[in-house]
């Protein structure tokens, strides 16, 4: 389907056109025309154009702040709890690995009636491996002493690009929003024991991505935007990822599929983990 405002590039290689400097305007133009008719094709075109920019490999450290409401099963008001942890993203050669840095987990102890307890998050060995070229996702998940390997394709959301921009760690970033329909983890106190439950949840996702690093990587929504996600907010700000450091050299030895664990389909993970 032709663009309403055709874009023409002449002697691109011979004249060494700096395409990256034009990308923000092209994003807006596509957002107002082509995106309305074919969002998927528009994002693919942006990814192809962004690939002419510079950095295509690196290592990023993210900090995640999570606000949780812990319900005590006695009619009392939920207890508000904040958990902080860090994650590391390595990407190179159209692949990436995302994993938690367990030594950086921080949280505020929760107290109620003289009891003090801490929440338990995901396994410290959880890994997400993505092969962007094959649109393939492999997760290594840990629940207690159980380990699972979950393989899936990259699932794409419908993103809306905004004209808003801001600078994160020296990179110009553009705002994109989508809706996430998924499961949300909530903590419940039953019979003196903390239980983690999954409930249906629909929330708006706000992502800030940069075309300076034309790799569709980042937290949670990999393979969907034409640049690296440096900040992301979900659940009305109750969960926020922020990049705190970007390095040009990745740990390439870390970029490999997880292999230890029972192989499962995504729909069977929660049931198998609870057994």
C-alpha positions as CSV (number, residue, x, y, z in Angstrom):
1,X,0.0,0.0,0.0
2,X,1.7,3.3,-1.0
3,X,2.4,6.0,1.5
4,X,0.3,9.1,1.3
5,X,3.5,11.2,1.4
6,X,6.1,9.2,-0.6
7,X,9.6,9.3,0.8
8,X,12.5,9.4,-1.8
9,X,16.1,8.8,-1.0
10,X,18.7,9.6,-3.8
11,X,22.3,8.3,-3.9
12,X,22.0,7.2,-0.3
13,X,25.4,5.5,-0.1
14,X,27.4,7.7,-2.5
15,X,26.3,10.9,-0.7
16,X,26.7,9.4,2.8
17,X,23.3,10.7,3.9
18,X,22.9,10.8,7.6
19,X,19.6,9.0,7.8
20,X,19.5,8.8,11.5
21,X,19.2,12.6,11.9
22,X,16.0,12.4,9.8
23,X,14.4,9.5,11.6
24,X,12.4,11.4,14.2
25,X,10.6,13.3,11.5
26,X,10.0,10.1,9.5
27,X,8.6,8.5,12.6
28,X,6.1,11.3,13.0
29,X,5.2,11.2,9.4
30,X,4.6,7.5,9.4
31,X,2.7,7.8,12.7
32,X,0.2,10.2,11.1
33,X,-0.3,8.4,7.8
34,X,1.1,4.9,7.3
35,X,0.6,3.7,10.9
36,X,-3.1,4.4,10.7
37,X,-3.4,1.9,7.9
38,X,-0.7,-0.7,8.6
39,X,1.1,-0.5,11.9
40,X,3.1,-3.7,11.5
41,X,4.5,-2.7,8.1
42,X,5.3,0.8,9.4
43,X,7.3,-0.6,12.3
44,X,9.2,-3.0,10.0
45,X,10.1,-0.1,7.7
46,X,11.4,1.9,10.7
47,X,13.5,-1.0,11.9
48,X,15.0,-1.3,8.5
49,X,15.8,2.4,8.3
50,X,17.1,2.5,11.9
51,X,19.6,-0.3,11.1
52,X,21.7,2.3,9.3
53,X,22.5,4.0,12.6
54,X,25.5,3.1,14.7
55,X,25.4,1.0,17.8
56,X,24.0,-2.5,17.3
57,X,25.5,-4.3,20.3
58,X,26.0,-3.5,23.9
59,X,25.2,-4.1,27.5
60,X,22.5,-2.2,29.5
61,X,21.8,-2.3,33.2
62,X,18.2,-1.5,34.3
63,X,16.7,-0.8,37.6
64,X,13.1,-1.9,38.3
65,X,10.9,-0.4,41.0
66,X,7.8,-2.4,41.8
67,X,5.0,-1.2,44.1
68,X,2.9,-4.1,45.5
69,X,-0.2,-4.2,47.6
70,X,-0.2,-7.1,50.0
71,X,-3.6,-8.2,51.2
72,X,-3.8,-9.6,54.7
73,X,-6.8,-11.9,54.9
74,X,-8.5,-10.2,57.9
75,X,-10.3,-7.3,56.3
76,X,-7.5,-4.8,57.0
77,X,-6.2,-2.3,54.5
78,X,-3.6,-3.7,52.0
79,X,0.0,-3.1,53.0
80,X,2.1,-1.2,50.5
81,X,5.4,-2.7,49.6
82,X,8.3,-1.5,47.4
83,X,10.8,-3.9,45.8
84,X,13.9,-2.7,43.8
85,X,15.9,-5.0,41.7
86,X,18.3,-4.7,38.7
87,X,18.6,-6.5,35.4
88,X,21.2,-6.9,32.7
89,X,20.6,-6.9,29.0
90,X,23.3,-8.1,26.6
91,X,22.6,-7.9,22.8
92,X,24.6,-8.6,19.7
93,X,24.2,-10.3,16.3
94,X,20.4,-10.0,16.3
95,X,20.1,-11.8,19.6
96,X,19.7,-10.8,23.2
97,X,19.7,-12.2,26.8
98,X,17.9,-10.6,29.7
99,X,18.5,-11.7,33.3
100,X,18.2,-10.5,36.8
101,X,21.2,-9.4,38.9
102,X,20.3,-11.1,42.2
103,X,23.0,-9.3,44.3
104,X,21.2,-6.0,43.7
105,X,17.8,-6.9,45.0
106,X,16.5,-4.4,47.6
107,X,13.2,-4.2,49.4
108,X,11.5,-2.7,52.3
109,X,10.5,-5.3,54.9
110,X,6.7,-5.6,55.4
111,X,5.5,-5.7,59.0
112,X,2.0,-6.4,60.3
113,X,1.0,-6.9,64.0
114,X,4.6,-7.6,65.0
115,X,5.3,-10.0,62.1
116,X,8.0,-9.1,59.6
117,X,8.2,-10.9,56.3
118,X,9.7,-10.4,52.9
119,X,8.3,-11.2,49.5
120,X,9.7,-13.7,47.1
121,X,10.1,-12.7,43.5
122,X,11.0,-14.6,40.4
123,X,13.9,-17.0,40.4
124,X,17.4,-15.5,40.3
125,X,18.3,-17.7,37.4
126,X,15.4,-16.6,35.2
127,X,16.7,-15.9,31.7
128,X,15.0,-14.5,28.5
129,X,16.8,-15.3,25.2
130,X,15.5,-13.7,22.0
131,X,16.5,-14.4,18.4
132,X,15.2,-11.4,16.5
133,X,15.9,-12.9,13.0
134,X,13.9,-16.0,13.8
135,X,11.3,-14.1,15.9
136,X,11.9,-16.8,18.6
137,X,11.8,-16.4,22.4
138,X,13.2,-18.9,24.9
139,X,12.7,-18.4,28.6
140,X,14.4,-20.2,31.5
141,X,12.1,-20.0,34.5
142,X,12.7,-21.0,38.0
143,X,10.1,-21.7,40.7
144,X,11.7,-23.0,43.9
145,X,13.6,-26.1,43.0
146,X,11.8,-26.5,39.7
147,X,13.2,-25.3,36.4
148,X,11.4,-24.9,33.1
149,X,12.2,-24.0,29.5
150,X,9.4,-22.2,27.7
151,X,9.7,-21.6,24.0
152,X,7.4,-19.2,22.1
153,X,7.4,-16.8,19.1
154,X,7.6,-13.0,19.6
155,X,4.1,-11.7,20.2
156,X,3.5,-8.2,18.9
157,X,1.3,-5.5,20.3
158,X,-0.3,-2.6,18.6
159,X,1.8,0.5,19.4
160,X,0.9,4.1,19.2
161,X,3.8,6.5,18.6
162,X,3.8,9.9,20.2
163,X,5.5,13.2,19.2
164,X,6.9,13.4,22.8
165,X,10.6,13.0,23.2
166,X,13.0,13.1,26.1
167,X,16.7,12.4,26.8
168,X,17.7,9.4,28.8
169,X,21.4,8.8,29.5
170,X,22.3,11.1,26.6
171,X,20.1,9.3,24.1
172,X,17.1,11.0,22.5
173,X,14.1,8.8,23.1
174,X,10.5,8.8,21.6
175,X,7.4,7.7,23.5
176,X,5.3,4.8,22.5
177,X,2.2,3.3,24.2
178,X,0.2,0.1,24.0
179,X,-2.1,-2.0,26.1
180,X,-1.0,-5.2,27.8
181,X,-3.5,-7.9,28.5
182,X,-1.8,-10.4,30.7
183,X,-1.5,-11.9,34.2
184,X,-0.5,-9.8,37.2
185,X,1.1,-11.2,40.4
186,X,-0.5,-10.2,43.7
187,X,0.6,-11.3,47.2
188,X,-2.0,-12.7,49.6
189,X,-1.6,-13.7,53.3
190,X,-3.6,-16.8,54.1
191,X,-3.3,-18.8,57.3
192,X,-0.2,-16.9,58.2
193,X,1.6,-17.8,55.0
194,X,2.4,-15.5,52.1
195,X,0.9,-16.8,48.8
196,X,1.6,-15.4,45.3
197,X,-1.5,-15.4,43.0
198,X,-1.8,-14.5,39.3
199,X,-4.9,-12.5,38.3
200,X,-6.1,-11.1,35.0
201,X,-4.8,-7.6,34.3
202,X,-5.1,-5.0,31.6
203,X,-2.9,-2.0,31.8
204,X,-1.4,0.7,29.7
205,X,2.3,0.4,28.9
206,X,4.5,3.5,28.2
207,X,7.9,2.9,26.6
208,X,10.7,5.3,25.7
209,X,12.9,3.9,22.9
210,X,15.9,5.3,21.1
211,X,16.7,5.1,17.4
212,X,20.4,5.7,18.2
213,X,20.6,2.0,19.1
214,X,18.4,0.4,16.4
215,X,17.9,-2.9,18.2
216,X,14.4,-3.9,19.2
217,X,15.5,-5.0,22.7
218,X,14.6,-4.1,26.3
219,X,12.4,-5.3,29.1
220,X,9.3,-7.4,28.4
221,X,8.4,-6.1,24.9
222,X,11.3,-7.4,22.8
223,X,11.2,-7.3,19.0
224,X,8.4,-4.8,18.7
225,X,9.9,-1.2,18.6
226,X,12.5,0.1,16.1
227,X,15.0,0.9,18.9
228,X,16.3,0.0,22.3
229,X,13.8,0.6,25.2
230,X,15.5,2.7,27.9
231,X,12.5,3.3,30.1
232,X,9.1,1.6,30.5
233,X,6.2,2.1,32.9
234,X,3.4,-0.4,33.5
235,X,0.4,-0.7,35.8
236,X,-0.1,3.0,36.2
237,X,3.4,3.5,37.4
238,X,3.4,0.6,39.8
239,X,6.2,-1.0,37.8
240,X,8.9,1.1,36.2
241,X,12.1,0.0,34.4
242,X,14.8,2.6,33.9
243,X,18.2,2.1,32.2
244,X,21.0,3.3,34.5
245,X,24.0,2.4,32.4
246,X,24.6,1.7,28.7
247,X,27.9,0.1,27.5
248,X,29.0,-0.5,24.0
249,X,30.6,-3.9,24.6
250,X,28.3,-6.8,25.5
251,X,29.2,-10.0,27.3
252,X,28.8,-12.1,24.2
253,X,29.4,-15.3,26.2
254,X,26.1,-14.7,28.1
255,X,24.1,-14.5,24.9
256,X,22.9,-18.1,24.6
257,X,19.7,-20.1,25.0
258,X,18.9,-21.5,28.5
259,X,18.9,-25.3,28.3
260,X,18.3,-26.6,31.9
261,X,14.7,-27.5,32.8
262,X,11.6,-29.2,31.7
263,X,10.3,-28.0,28.3
264,X,6.8,-26.5,28.4
265,X,4.4,-24.5,26.3
266,X,3.6,-21.0,27.7
267,X,0.1,-22.0,28.6
268,X,1.3,-24.8,30.8
269,X,3.8,-22.9,32.9
270,X,1.7,-21.7,35.7
271,X,-0.1,-25.1,36.2
272,X,3.3,-27.0,36.2
273,X,4.9,-24.5,38.6
274,X,2.1,-24.8,41.2
275,X,2.3,-28.6,41.4
